[in-house]
Amino acid sequence: MFADRAKIVIRSGKGGDGHVSFRREKYIPDGGPDGGDGGKGGDVIFEIDDGETTLIQFRHRRKFSAQDGQPGGKRRCHGSNGASLILKVPAGTVIKKADTGEVIADMSGENRSQMILRGGRGGFGNMHYATPTMQAPKYAQPGQEAKELEVLLELKVIADVGLIGFPNVGKSTFLSRVTNANPKIANYPFTTLSPNLGVVDLDGGGFVIADIPGLIEGASEGAGLGHEFLRHVERTKVFIHVVDAASTEGRDPIEDIYAINRELKAYREDLADRPQVIAANKLDAFVADNEDEKGDPLARLKKEFEPKGIPVFGISAVSGQGVKDLLRQVQLMLKEIPRETTVFEPEYDPETTFAGKNLPFTVTKSAEEAKTFLVEGPRIERMLGYTNLDSEKGFQFFQKFLRENGILKQLEALGIQDGDTVRMYGLQFDYYKE
């Protein structure tokens, strides 16, 4: 089964908590704090595996998690770091934020390994919090929380040349003749359901060619499996547009070309402007059956498209007639185009979003209680989760947090006065200006 799309949830490892302990040995009754630090949580890393060709391994499992860091121990023992999670994907996989479609990473070209989620930092043990005025701190820092993200994986095949055209025009037959690929060939109403890749070997340089599954009108709007198919043409540099020149199924080859180009343009504006070569296929069938009924289809196609700069070659994918000349033309066109793989630029950085500075918070004046102000939001809740307000060090950190994040300024802008009340998630403080 070919799978080119999967939605999964990835989770980095939580940092291990710092430890609270005190050195207690014979003859050393007051040895001081010796709680060790927690270990770092594991990262989530994507890597290219050249042996993989589909995303099928992600179809039957929904969530993937890195290992949590271990908590610190007594005697300054550091908790072990959590193992990173390495997910293997085929080359050409694009990783996107599932809810917005923003690109996080494109596993193509030289980008063979990328960390997507960083594991949580381990918390400091209480050995870090001793001060001249607090020599026996009973506080250790919790480990940083794990990060979780739903991502969409999309496989966009990497090929120099894409075969496009309606179903049953002979693309699979053409691919099997010019490469070592072995696609299934039959007269299906909707034909190939997965891209087939093959390598064309020519003197002076070969190229990779992909049989893109047959398109239909409305594909750009999702008709049939339109979006699933069109995704695979985004990296190709040249299109071989295969048409049934003999009209064996009653279709007009000129109208077919215009219809497919409309779908390409509707899906992505620049696709229809990429270099094309028209392969007027099944000419052997026309000569045998329709010579007296219609005009020369090859001449009609040349007259219509060559003035537009699109070369037309009459071929027979079955007999091989005209195929070599067509491939030589494609080879010449590719030499004029940079060979670098099209790589989609990142649009979203999980690390920036998960950084505490980007979490929201609100500062408001209570409508129910006089002289009372409310400070709320994920950023505040997170800060309170890892701060021990009962310790001198923790309370100093709390005050610094309020000052550096502009919360005190916002309270003053709302008119807070000395002695007024500030509430944060069940905690209550009296305000006094420093």
LOMIVO-972926 format. One record per atom (N, C-alpha, C): atom name; x, y, z. Coordinates in steps of 0.05 Angstrom, whole numbers. Layout:
   atom       c1       c2       c3
     CA        X        Y        Z
...
***
This chain:
   atom       c1       c2       c3
      N       17      -24        0
     CA        0        0        0
      C       17       25        0
      N       12       44      -18
     CA       27       69      -19
      C       13       89        0
      N       28      101       17
     CA       18      122       35
      C       35      146       33
      N       23      169       25
     CA       39      193       22
      C       29      216       40
      N       14      209       61
     CA        3      229       79
      C       -4      216      105
      N        4      229      127
     CA       -2      218      154
      C       -3      241      174
      N      -21      238      193
     CA      -23      258      215
      C      -16      244      241
      N        4      255      255
     CA       13      242      280
      C       17      264      302
      N       19      255      326
     CA       25      272      349
      C       53      264      359
      N       71      284      361
     CA       98      279      372
      C      101      293      398
      N      117      281      416
     CA      120      292      443
      C      150      289      451
      N      162      310      459
     CA      189      309      469
      C      189      299      498
      N      212      292      509
     CA      213      282      536
      C      213      305      557
      N      200      300      579
     CA      199      320      601
      C      227      319      615
      N      236      342      624
     CA      260      343      640
      C      256      331      667
      N      277      318      678
     CA      275      306      704
      C      275      327      726
      N      261      323      748
     CA      260      342      770
      C      286      342      785
      N      293      366      795
     CA      316      368      813
      C      309      355      840
      N      329      347      855
     CA      325      332      880
      C      331      349      904
      N      316      344      925
     CA      321      358      951
      C      332      337      971
      N      357      341      979
     CA      369      324      999
      C      392      339     1012
      N      400      328     1035
     CA      422      341     1051
      C      442      320     1058
      N      467      328     1057
     CA      489      310     1063
      C      487      302     1093
      N      485      276     1098
     CA      483      266     1125
      C      502      243     1128
      N      526      248     1138
     CA      546      228     1143
      C      556      229     1171
      N      567      208     1180
     CA      578      207     1207
      C      599      229     1211
      N      597      243     1232
     CA      615      265     1239
      C      610      290     1222
      N      590      289     1204
     CA      584      313     1188
      C      553      317     1190
      N      544      327     1214
     CA      516      329     1218
      C      502      350     1201
      N      516      371     1193
     CA      504      393     1177
      C      520      396     1151
      N      519      376     1134
     CA      535      376     1110
      C      525      394     1088
      N      501      404     1091
     CA      490      422     1070
      C      475      407     1048
      N      463      422     1030
     CA      446      410     1009
      C      463      395      989
      N      454      372      980
     CA      468      357      960
      C      450      344      939
      N      426      356      935
     CA      407      346      915
      C      417      350      887
      N      417      329      871
     CA      427      331      843
      C      407      342      823
      N      416      348      799
     CA      399      358      778
      C      385      336      763
      N      362      343      752
     CA      348      323      735
      C      360      322      708
      N      355      299      694
     CA      366      296      667
      C      348      309      646
      N      360      315      624
     CA      346      328      601
      C      327      308      588
      N      304      317      580
     CA      286      300      565
      C      295      295      536
      N      287      274      524
     CA      295      267      497
      C      283      285      476
      N      298      290      454
     CA      288      306      432
      C      272      289      412
      N      256      301      395
     CA      243      288      373
      C      257      296      347
      N      269      277      333
     CA      286      282      310
      C      275      266      286
      N      273      280      263
     CA      266      266      238
      C      291      262      221
      N      294      238      210
     CA      317      232      193
      C      308      219      167
      N      322      224      145
     CA      316      211      120
      C      327      183      120
      N      311      164      111
     CA      319      136      108
      C      316      130       78
      N      338      126       64
     CA      336      121       35
      C      322       95       29
      N      319       77       48
     CA      305       52       43
      C      275       55       45
      N      265       78       55
     CA      236       82       57
      C      225       97       33
      N      202       88       23
     CA      190      101        0
      C      162      111        6
      N      150      104       29
     CA      123      113       36
      C      122      120       65
      N       99      131       74
     CA       95      138      102
      C       77      117      116
      N       77       93      105
     CA       58       73      115
      C       63       67      145
      N       88       70      155
     CA       94       63      182
      C       80       82      202
      N       70      105      192
     CA       56      124      210
      C       26      121      208
      N       16      103      192
     CA      -13      100      188
      C      -27       86      211
      N      -13       69      225
     CA      -26       52      245
      C      -17       58      274
      N       -3       80      277
     CA        5       89      303
      C        2      119      304
      N      -11      129      325
     CA      -18      157      325
      C        2      175      340
      N       13      165      363
     CA       29      182      380
      C       57      171      383
      N       77      189      382
     CA      105      181      384
      C      118      199      405
      N      131      187      425
     CA      142      202      448
      C      171      195      453
      N      186      216      458
     CA      214      213      467
      C      213      206      497
      N      236      197      508
     CA      238      189      535
      C      241      213      554
      N      229      211      578
     CA      232      232      598
      C      259      230      611
      N      270      253      620
     CA      294      253      636
      C      288      242      664
      N      308      230      676
     CA      305      219      703
      C      310      241      724
      N      297      239      747
     CA      301      259      768
      C      329      257      780
      N      339      279      792
     CA      364      278      805
      C      364      262      830
      N      387      256      842
     CA      388      240      866
      C      404      253      888
      N      406      240      910
     CA      422      251      932
      C      452      248      925
      N      468      261      941
     CA      497      261      937
      C      505      273      910
      N      490      293      902
     CA      495      308      877
      C      493      291      852
      N      479      269      853
     CA      476      251      830
      C      458      264      809
      N      468      265      784
     CA      453      276      762
      C      434      255      750
      N      409      261      745
     CA      391      242      733
      C      399      237      704
      N      395      213      694
     CA      403      206      667
      C      385      220      647
      N      396      228      624
     CA      381      241      603
      C      362      221      589
      N      339      231      580
     CA      321      214      565
      C      331      209      537
      N      325      185      526
     CA      333      179      499
      C      317      194      479
      N      330      205      458
     CA      316      219      437
      C      300      200      420
      N      279      209      408
     CA      263      193      389
      C      271      201      361
      N      279      181      345
     CA      287      186      317
      C      267      173      299
      N      253      190      283
     CA      233      180      265
      C      244      180      237
      N      244      157      224
     CA      255      154      196
      C      233      159      176
      N      239      176      156
     CA      220      183      135
      C      234      182      108
      N      218      178       87
     CA      231      179       60
      C      239      207       52
      N      259      209       34
     CA      267      235       24
      C      243      248        9
      N      239      274       14
     CA      217      288        2
      C      194      292       21
      N      196      283       46
     CA      175      287       65
      C      175      315       76
      N      152      328       75
     CA      149      355       86
      C      133      353      112
      N      144      365      133
     CA      131      364      160
      C      117      390      164
      N       91      389      169
     CA       75      414      173
      C       61      414      199
      N       55      438      209
     CA       37      441      232
      C        9      433      223
      N       -3      413      237
     CA      -27      401      227
      C      -51      421      224
      N      -54      439      244
     CA      -78      455      243
      C      -76      479      224
      N      -52      488      217
     CA      -49      511      199
      C      -37      504      172
      N      -23      481      170
     CA      -10      474      145
      C       17      488      141
      N       27      503      161
     CA       53      517      159
      C       75      496      158
      N       95      501      141
     CA      117      483      138
      C      136      486      162
      N      143      463      175
     CA      162      463      197
      C      190      455      185
      N      190      434      168
     CA      215      425      157
      C      209      410      131
      N      228      411      112
     CA      227      396       88
      C      251      377       87
      N      245      351       89
     CA      267      332       90
      C      276      325       62
      N      290      344       50
     CA      299      341       22
      C      327      353       19
      N      339      347       -4
     CA      365      359       -9
      C      386      351       12
      N      399      371       23
     CA      420      366       43
      C      408      364       71
      N      383      370       74
     CA      370      368      101
      C      362      339      107
      N      381      324      117
     CA      376      295      122
      C      369      289      151
      N      372      308      169
     CA      365      303      197
      C      358      330      209
      N      335      331      223
     CA      327      356      236
      C      312      350      262
      N      320      365      283
     CA      306      363      308
      C      281      381      306
      N      258      370      313
     CA      233      385      311
      C      224      395      339
      N      226      377      359
     CA      219      386      386
      C      243      380      405
      N      251      400      420
     CA      273      396      439
      C      262      386      466
      N      276      367      478
     CA      268      357      504
      C      270      378      526
      N      254      374      547
     CA      254      393      569
      C      280      393      584
      N      288      416      594
     CA      312      418      609
      C      308      406      637
      N      328      393      648
     CA      326      382      675
      C      327      404      696
      N      313      399      718
     CA      312      419      739
      C      336      418      757
      N      344      441      768
     CA      367      442      787
      C      359      430      814
      N      378      415      825
     CA      375      405      852
      C      379      428      873
      N      372      421      898
     CA      374      443      918
      C      402      451      925
      N      422      437      915
     CA      450      445      920
      C      456      472      907
      N      440      480      887
     CA      444      505      873
      C      433      529      888
      N      416      524      908
     CA      401      546      920
      C      410      555      948
      N      433      544      956
     CA      444      553      982
      C      454      581      980
      N      448      598     1000
     CA      457      625     1001
      C      467      630     1030
      N      482      652     1035
     CA      491      657     1062
      C      468      659     1082
      N      444      668     1072
     CA      421      671     1090
      C      403      647     1090
      N      406      629     1070
     CA      390      604     1069
      C      409      581     1062
      N      419      569     1083
     CA      439      549     1079
      C      427      521     1077
      N      401      518     1082
     CA      388      492     1079
      C      363      494     1062
      N      366      501     1037
     CA      342      505     1020
      C      326      479     1016
      N      300      480     1019
     CA      283      456     1016
      C      269      457      989
      N      281      470      970
     CA      269      474      944
      C      287      464      922
      N      276      450      903
     CA      290      442      878
      C      272      449      855
      N      284      454      832
     CA      269      463      809
      C      258      438      794
      N      232      440      788
     CA      220      418      771
      C      232      418      743
      N      232      395      730
     CA      241      394      703
      C      222      409      684
      N      233      418      662
     CA      217      432      642
      C      197      413      630
      N      173      423      625
     CA      152      406      614
      C      158      395      586
      N      146      373      580
     CA      149      362      552
      C      133      380      533
      N      141      379      508
     CA      127      394      486
      C      113      373      469
      N       88      380      462
     CA       72      362      445
      C       61      377      422
      N       61      365      399
     CA       52      379      374
      C       41      358      355
      N       18      366      343
     CA        7      349      321
      C       18      359      295
      N       29      341      279
     CA       42      348      254
      C       30      331      231
      N       31      343      208
     CA       22      330      184
      C       46      323      167
      N       49      298      159
     CA       71      290      142
      C       61      286      114
      N       74      299       95
     CA       66      297       67
      C       90      289       50
      N       88      268       35
     CA      110      260       17
      C      105      272      -10
      N      125      289      -19
     CA      124      300      -46
      C      148      289      -61
      N      143      272      -81
     CA      164      257      -94
      C      185      276     -106
      N      210      267     -106
     CA      232      283     -117
      C      239      271     -144
      N      232      285     -165
     CA      238      276     -192
      C      243      300     -209
      N      260      297     -230
     CA      267      319     -248
      C      243      324     -267
      N      230      302     -276
     CA      210      303     -296
      C      185      290     -287
      N      162      303     -292
     CA      136      291     -284
      C      120      284     -309
      N      109      261     -310
     CA       90      253     -331
      C       62      261     -323
      N       50      278     -338
     CA       22      287     -331
      C        4      280     -355
      N      -22      281     -349
     CA      -41      274     -369
      C      -65      260     -357
      N      -87      258     -372
     CA     -111      244     -363
      C     -105      214     -360
      N     -123      200     -346
     CA     -120      171     -344
      C     -121      157     -371
      N     -106      135     -374
     CA     -106      118     -397
      C      -95      131     -423
      N      -78      150     -420
     CA      -65      162     -444
      C      -39      148     -450
      N      -29      130     -432
     CA       -5      115     -438
      C       19      123     -421
      N       15      137     -399
     CA       38      146     -383
      C       53      122     -371
      N       39      103     -360
     CA       52       80     -348
      C       67       63     -368
      N       55       60     -392
     CA       69       46     -413
      C       95       60     -422
      N       93       87     -424
     CA      116      103     -431
      C      138      100     -410
      N      131      101     -384
     CA      150       99     -363
      C      164       72     -363
      N      149       51     -368
     CA      161       24     -368
      C      180       21     -392
      N      175       35     -414
     CA      192       33     -437
      C      219       48     -433
      N      218       72     -420
     CA      242       88     -419
      C      258       85     -394
      N      247       70     -373
     CA      262       66     -348
      C      259       37     -341
      N      271       30     -317
     CA      268        3     -307
      C      245        0     -288
      N      227       20     -287
     CA      204       18     -270
      C      184       -3     -281
      N      169      -15     -263
     CA      149      -35     -271
      C      121      -28     -261
      N      110       -7     -271
     CA       83        0     -262
      C       62      -20     -272
      N       40      -22     -257
     CA       17      -38     -267
      C        4      -24     -290
      N        0      -38     -312
     CA      -11      -26     -336
      C      -37      -39     -343
      N      -59      -24     -344
     CA      -85      -34     -353
      C     -103      -11     -359
      N     -126      -16     -370
     CA     -144        5     -377
      C     -163       10     -354
      N     -154       25     -334
     CA     -170       31     -311
      C     -185       58     -315
      N     -209       61     -304
     CA     -222       86     -306
      C     -208      108     -290
      N     -193      100     -270
     CA     -179      121     -254
      C     -149      114     -252
      N     -140       94     -265
     CA     -112       86     -269
      C      -95       87     -244
      N      -69       92     -247
     CA      -49       90     -226
      C      -58      106     -201
      N      -54       94     -177
     CA      -61      108     -152
      C      -37      116     -137
      N      -13      112     -147
     CA       11      121     -133
      C       32      128     -153
      N       50      147     -146
     CA       71      155     -165
      C       91      132     -169
      N       99      128     -194
     CA      120      109     -200
      C      145      124     -209
      N      168      118     -197
     CA      193      131     -204
      C      210      113     -221
      N      225      125     -240
     CA      244      110     -255
      C      267      128     -264
      N      289      116     -271
     CA      313      131     -280
      C      317      127     -310
      N      319      149     -324
     CA      324      148     -353
      C      355      151     -357
      N      367      131     -369
     CA      396      132     -375
      C      401      141     -403
      N      415      164     -406
     CA      422      174     -433
      C      451      182     -433
      N      464      181     -456
     CA      491      191     -458
      C      489      221     -453
      N      508      231     -436
     CA      508      260     -429
      C      492      267     -405
      N      480      247     -392
     CA      466      252     -366
      C      438      242     -366
      N      431      227     -346
     CA      404      216     -343
      C      387      234     -325
      N      363      225     -319
     CA      346      240     -301
      C      325      222     -289
      N      313      231     -267
     CA      291      216     -254
      C      265      226     -264
      N      248      206     -270
     CA      222      213     -282
      C      200      199     -265
      N      178      214     -260
     CA      156      203     -244
      C      130      203     -260
      N      117      180     -259
     CA       90      178     -270
      C       71      189     -249
      N       61      213     -252
     CA       42      225     -233
      C       15      213     -239
      N        1      203     -219
     CA      -25      191     -224
      C      -44      208     -241
      N      -61      195     -257
     CA      -78      209     -275
      C      -96      230     -262
      N      -97      253     -274
     CA     -113      275     -264
      C     -140      275     -277
      N     -159      289     -264
     CA     -185      294     -276
      C     -192      323     -272
      N     -212      332     -287
     CA     -221      360     -283
      C     -232      363     -255
      N     -225      386     -243
     CA     -234      391     -215
      C     -214      380     -195
      N     -191      370     -204
     CA     -171      359     -185
      C     -161      380     -166
      N     -157      405     -176
     CA     -146      426     -159
      C     -165      433     -137
      N     -191      426     -140
     CA     -211      432     -119
      C     -215      407     -102
      N     -199      386     -106
     CA     -201      362      -90
      C     -218      340     -102
      N     -227      344     -127
     CA     -243      323     -140
      C     -227      298     -144
      N     -240      275     -140
     CA     -225      250     -141
      C     -204      250     -119
      N     -180      244     -127
     CA     -157      246     -108
      C     -138      268     -116
      N     -151      290     -126
     CA     -135      312     -138
      C     -112      322     -122
      N     -118      330      -97
     CA      -97      341      -80
      C      -75      321      -74
      N      -83      296      -71
     CA      -64      275      -66
      C      -44      272      -89
      N      -54      276     -114
     CA      -38      273     -137
      C      -21      298     -144
      N      -34      321     -143
     CA      -21      346     -150
      C        3      352     -132
      N        2      342     -107
     CA       24      347      -89
      C       51      337     -100
      N       50      316     -117
     CA       75      304     -126
      C       87      318     -150
      N       74      338     -162
     CA       85      352     -184
      C      101      377     -176
      N       99      384     -150
     CA      110      410     -141
      C      140      412     -144
      N      155      389     -143
     CA      184      391     -144
      C      195      387     -172
      N      178      377     -191
     CA      188      371     -217
      C      196      397     -233
      N      216      394     -251
     CA      226      417     -265
      C      215      418     -294
      N      208      395     -305
     CA      197      394     -332
      C      174      374     -332
      N      153      381     -348
     CA      131      362     -351
      C      131      350     -379
      N      128      323     -380
     CA      121      310     -405
      C       91      307     -405
      N       77      321     -422
     CA       48      321     -422
      C       39      300     -443
      N       30      277     -433
     CA       23      255     -451
      C       -7      257     -458
      N      -13      255     -484
     CA      -41      256     -493
      C      -46      233     -512
      N      -71      226     -513
     CA      -80      205     -532
      C      -86      218     -559
      N      -65      219     -575
     CA      -68      234     -601
      C      -88      220     -619
      N      -92      194     -616
     CA     -110      179     -633
      C     -139      181     -624
      N     -144      194     -601
     CA     -171      197     -590
      C     -185      170     -588
      N     -171      150     -578
     CA     -183      123     -576
      C     -207      121     -558
      N     -209      140     -539
     CA     -232      141     -521
      C     -250      164     -527
      N     -247      176     -551
     CA     -265      197     -559
      C     -258      225     -548
      N     -235      228     -535
     CA     -228      254     -523
      C     -212      271     -544
      N     -214      297     -542
     CA     -199      315     -559
      C     -172      321     -545
      N     -149      313     -557
     CA     -124      317     -543
      C     -117      346     -538
      N     -125      364     -555
     CA     -119      393     -550
      C     -134      403     -526
      N     -159      396     -524
     CA     -175      404     -500
      C     -165      391     -475
      N     -155      366     -477
     CA     -144      353     -454
      C     -120      368     -443
      N     -103      377     -460
     CA      -79      392     -452
      C      -87      417     -437
      N     -105      432     -449
     CA     -114      457     -436
      C     -128      451     -408
      N     -143      430     -407
     CA     -157      423     -382
      C     -137      416     -360
      N     -116      400     -366
     CA      -96      393     -346
      C      -81      418     -337
      N      -74      435     -356
     CA      -59      460     -349
      C      -76      478     -331
      N     -102      478     -336
     CA     -119      494     -318
      C     -118      484     -290
      N     -118      457     -287
     CA     -117      445     -260
      C      -90      451     -246
      N      -69      450     -262
     CA      -42      457     -250
      C      -42      486     -240
      N      -52      504     -257
     CA      -51      532     -250
      C      -69      538     -226
      N      -92      525     -225
     CA     -111      529     -202
      C      -99      519     -176
      N      -83      497     -178
     CA      -71      486     -153
      C      -48      503     -144
      N      -31      511     -163
     CA       -8      529     -156
      C       -1      545     -181
      N       -1      571     -178
     CA        0      589     -201
      C       24      583     -220
      N       47      577     -208
     CA       71      574     -225
      C       73      547     -239
      N       57      528     -232
     CA       60      501     -243
      C       55      501     -274
      N       35      515     -282
     CA       28      515     -311
      C       49      529     -327
      N       66      545     -315
     CA       87      560     -329
      C      113      544     -332
      N      115      520     -319
     CA      139      505     -321
      C      142      493     -349
      N      167      489     -357
     CA      172      478     -384
      C      157      451     -389
      N      145      449     -413
     CA      130      425     -420
      C      139      415     -447
      N      137      389     -450
     CA      139      376     -477
      C      114      359     -480
      N      102      361     -503
     CA       78      345     -508
      C       86      319     -523
      N       77      297     -511
     CA       81      270     -523
      C       55      262     -535
      N       52      264     -562
     CA       28      256     -576
      C       29      226     -579
      N       17      211     -561
     CA       19      182     -559
      C       -2      168     -575
      N        2      143     -579
     CA      -17      125     -593
      C      -20      131     -623
      N        0      143     -635
     CA       -2      149     -663
      C       -5      123     -680
      N        6      101     -670
     CA        3       76     -685
      C      -27       68     -687
      N      -42       74     -666
     CA      -70       67     -666
      C      -85       85     -685
      N      -77      110     -687
     CA      -90      128     -706
      C      -85      120     -735
      N      -61      113     -741
     CA      -54      105     -769
      C      -70       80     -777
      N      -74       63     -757
     CA      -87       37     -764
      C     -117       41     -767
      N     -130       58     -750
     CA     -159       58     -749
      C     -173       83     -760
      N     -159      106     -758
     CA     -174      130     -762
      C     -164      148     -784
      N     -146      138     -802
     CA     -133      154     -821
      C     -152      169     -839
      N     -174      155     -846
     CA     -192      167     -865
      C     -213      184     -852
      N     -216      183     -826
     CA     -238      197     -812
      C     -230      224     -802
      N     -205      229     -795
     CA     -197      255     -783
      C     -172      265     -796
      N     -166      290     -792
     CA     -141      302     -801
      C     -118      292     -784
      N      -94      299     -792
     CA      -70      290     -778
      C      -69      302     -750
      N      -71      286     -729
     CA      -72      297     -701
      C      -45      309     -693
      N      -23      298     -703
     CA        3      309     -696
      C        6      337     -707
      N       -3      341     -732
     CA       -2      367     -745
      C      -19      387     -729
      N      -43      379     -721
     CA      -61      396     -705
      C      -48      405     -679
      N      -35      386     -665
     CA      -22      392     -640
      C        2      411     -644
      N       18      406     -664
     CA       41      424     -670
      C       31      452     -676
      N       10      454     -692
     CA        0      481     -700
      C      -10      496     -675
      N      -22      482     -657
     CA      -34      495     -633
      C      -13      503     -612
      N        7      486     -607
     CA       24      490     -584
      C       53      499     -590
      N       64      492     -613
     CA       92      500     -618
      C       95      530     -621
      N       76      545     -632
     CA       78      574     -631
      C       79      585     -603
      N       70      570     -583
     CA       70      578     -555
      C       96      570     -541
      N      115      558     -557
     CA      141      550     -546
      C      140      522     -533
      N      119      506     -539
     CA      118      479     -527
      C      123      459     -549
      N      146      444     -548
     CA      152      425     -569
      C      132      401     -569
      N      126      391     -592
     CA      107      368     -595
      C      122      345     -609
      N      121      321     -597
     CA      133      298     -609
      C      112      276     -612
      N      111      265     -636
     CA       93      242     -641
      C      107      217     -632
      N       94      201     -615
     CA      107      176     -605
      C       87      153     -604
      N       98      130     -600
     CA       83      106     -593
      C       97       93     -569
      N       85       94     -546
     CA       98       82     -522
      C       99       52     -525
      N       82       40     -541
     CA       82       11     -545
      C      105        3     -562
      N      109       16     -586
     CA      130        8     -604
      C      157       22     -600
      N      156       45     -586
     CA      180       60     -581
      C      185       82     -602
      N      167       84     -622
     CA      170      104     -643
      C      172      133     -631
      N      192      148     -638
     CA      195      176     -630
      C      203      181     -601
      N      206      160     -585
     CA      211      163     -557
      C      239      175     -552
      N      259      165     -566
     CA      287      175     -562
      C      289      204     -567
      N      277      214     -589
     CA      278      243     -595
      C      265      259     -573
      N      243      249     -562
     CA      230      263     -540
      C      248      265     -516
      N      261      243     -509
     CA      279      243     -485
      C      303      262     -489
      N      313      263     -513
     CA      336      281     -519
      C      327      310     -515
      N      303      317     -523
     CA      293      344     -519
      C      290      350     -489
      N      280      331     -474
     CA      277      336     -445
      C      305      339     -432
      N      324      323     -441
     CA      352      325     -431
      C      363      353     -435
      N      359      364     -459
     CA      369      391     -466
      C      355      412     -448
      N      329      409     -444
     CA      315      428     -427
      C      325      428     -398
      N      330      404     -388
     CA      340      402     -360
      C      367      414     -356
      N      384      413     -377
     CA      411      425     -375
      C      409      455     -372
      N      387      467     -380
     CA      385      496     -378
      C      372      504     -352
      N      364      484     -335
     CA      351      490     -310
      C      369      481     -287
      N      372      497     -266
     CA      388      489     -243
      C      377      462     -232
      N      396      444     -225
     CA      388      417     -216
      C      382      415     -186
      N      384      437     -171
     CA      379      435     -143
      C      350      426     -138
      N      346      410     -117
     CA      319      402     -110
      C      303      425      -99
      N      278      428     -107
     CA      261      448      -96
      C      256      442      -66
      N      263      460      -49
     CA      259      456      -20
      C      240      477       -9
      N      220      468        6
     CA      200      486       17
      C      211      499       42
      N      211      526       43
     CA      223      540       66
      C      205      538       91
      N      218      536      114
     CA      203      535      139
      C      186      560      144
      N      162      555      154
     CA      143      577      160
      C      136      578      190
      N      144      557      205
     CA      136      555      233
      C      158      542      249
      N      165      554      271
     CA      186      543      289
      C      174      535      315
      N      171      509      321
     CA      160      501      346
      C      174      512      371
      N      201      514      369
     CA      216      523      392
      C      208      551      400
      N      203      568      380
     CA      196      596      386
      C      169      597      399
      N      150      580      390
     CA      123      580      401
      C      123      570      430
      N      139      549      435
     CA      139      537      461
      C      156      552      481
      N      172      572      472
     CA      187      588      491
      C      168      604      508
      N      174      605      534
     CA      156      618      553
      C      149      647      546
      N      168      661      532
     CA      163      689      526
      C      139      693      507
      N      132      672      493
     CA      110      675      473
      C       83      665      484
      N       83      654      509
     CA       57      646      520
      C       42      671      529
      N       16      672      525
     CA        0      696      531
      C       -6      699      561
      N      -11      723      569
     CA      -22      728      596
      C      -38      754      595
      N      -56      757      615
     CA      -73      781      616
      C      -71      794      643
      N      -73      820      644
     CA      -74      835      670
      C      -99      852      669
      N     -118      847      687
     CA     -144      861      687
      C     -152      869      715
      N     -170      889      717
     CA     -181      898      743
      C     -207      883      748
      N     -210      872      771
     CA     -233      856      778
      C     -258      873      777
      N     -279      863      764
     CA     -304      877      763
      C     -321      872      788
      N     -315      850      803
     CA     -331      843      826
      C     -320      854      852
      N     -293      856      854
     CA     -281      864      879
      C     -265      889      876
      N     -269      908      894
     CA     -255      933      892
      C     -226      929      900
      N     -208      945      888
     CA     -179      944      894
      C     -167      916      891
      N     -178      902      871
     CA     -168      875      866
      C     -161      872      836
      N     -138      861      830
     CA     -129      858      802
      C     -122      828      797
      N     -128      820      772
     CA     -124      792      765
      C     -102      789      744
      N      -84      771      748
     CA      -63      765      729
      C      -66      735      721
      N      -72      729      696
     CA      -78      702      688
      C      -65      696      661
      N      -66      670      653
     CA      -56      661      627
      C      -36      639      630
      N      -32      624      608
     CA      -13      601      609
      C       15      608      618
      N       23      633      611
     CA       51      641      618
      C       53      644      649
      N       33      654      661
     CA       33      658      691
      C       31      630      704
      N       13      614      694
     CA        8      587      706
      C       34      571      704
      N       48      573      682
     CA       73      558      679
      C       94      567      698
      N       97      594      701
     CA      117      605      719
      C      111      596      748
      N       86      597      756
     CA       79      589      784
      C       84      559      788
      N       82      543      766
     CA       86      514      769
      C      114      506      776
      N      134      523      768
     CA      161      515      775
      C      175      534      794
      N      159      551      808
     CA      171      570      827
      C      161      564      855
      N      180      561      873
     CA      173      556      902
      C      173      584      916
      N      149      594      919
     CA      146      621      931
      C      152      621      961
      N      154      598      973
     CA      161      597     1002
      C      190      600     1007
      N      207      599      986
     CA      235      602      990
      C      243      631      982
      N      264      640      995
     CA      274      667      989
      C      282      670      959
      N      296      650      949
     CA      305      650      922
      C      282      649      902
      N      262      633      909
     CA      239      631      892
      C      223      656      891
      N      220      670      914
     CA      204      695      914
      C      219      717      900
      N      245      717      901
     CA      261      737      886
      C      257      732      856
      N      257      707      848
     CA      253      701      820
      C      225      710      811
      N      205      706      828
     CA      177      714      823
      C      175      745      818
      N      188      760      836
     CA      188      789      833
      C      202      798      807
      N      224      785      801
     CA      239      792      777
      C      222      786      752
      N      207      763      753
     CA      190      755      730
      C      169      777      725
      N      156      786      747
     CA      135      806      744
      C      146      832      732
      N      170      839      740
     CA      182      864      731
      C      191      862      702
      N      206      841      695
     CA      218      838      668
      C      197      833      647
      N      174      822      654
     CA      154      816      634
      C      133      839      632
      N      138      861      646
     CA      120      884      643
      C       94      882      658
      N       91      862      676
     CA       66      858      690
      C       62      881      710
      N       83      889      724
     CA       81      911      743
      C       73      937      730
      N       84      941      706
     CA       77      966      691
      C       48      965      683
      N       38      942      675
     CA       10      940      667
      C       -9      944      691
      N        0      934      714
     CA      -16      939      739
      C      -17      968      746
      N        6      982      743
     CA        7     1010      749
      C      -10     1026      729
      N      -10     1017      704
     CA      -26     1031      683
      C      -56     1028      689
      N      -64     1006      703
     CA      -92     1002      710
      C      -99     1016      736
      N      -79     1030      749
     CA      -85     1046      772
      C      -81     1032      799
      N      -65     1011      800
     CA      -62      997      826
      C      -47     1015      846
      N      -55     1012      871
     CA      -43     1028      893
      C      -31     1010      914
      N      -13     1021      930
     CA       -2     1005      952
      C      -24      994      970
      N      -22      968      976
     CA      -42      955      993
      C      -64      941      977
      N      -66      947      951
     CA      -86      933      934
      C      -78      903      931
      N      -98      887      923
     CA      -94      858      921
      C      -89      849      893
      N      -70      831      889
     CA      -65      818      863
      C      -70      788      866
      N      -86      777      849
     CA      -93      748      850
      C      -82      735      825
      N      -70      711      830
     CA      -59      694      808
      C      -65      665      815
      N      -85      654      801
     CA      -91      625      804
      C      -92      616      833
      N     -109      628      849
     CA     -113      620      877
      C      -93      632      896
      N      -72      645      887
     CA      -53      659      904
      C      -60      688      906
      N      -56      700      929
     CA      -63      728      934
      C      -40      743      946
      N      -34      767      935
     CA      -12      783      944
      C      -21      811      949
      N       -8      825      968
     CA      -12      853      971
      C        9      868      955
      N        1      888      941
     CA       19      903      924
      C       32      926      939
      N       58      928      937
     CA       73      951      947
      C       94      958      927
      N       95      983      919
     CA      114      992      899
      C      143      990      910
      N      161      980      893
     CA      189      977      902
      C      202     1004      905
***
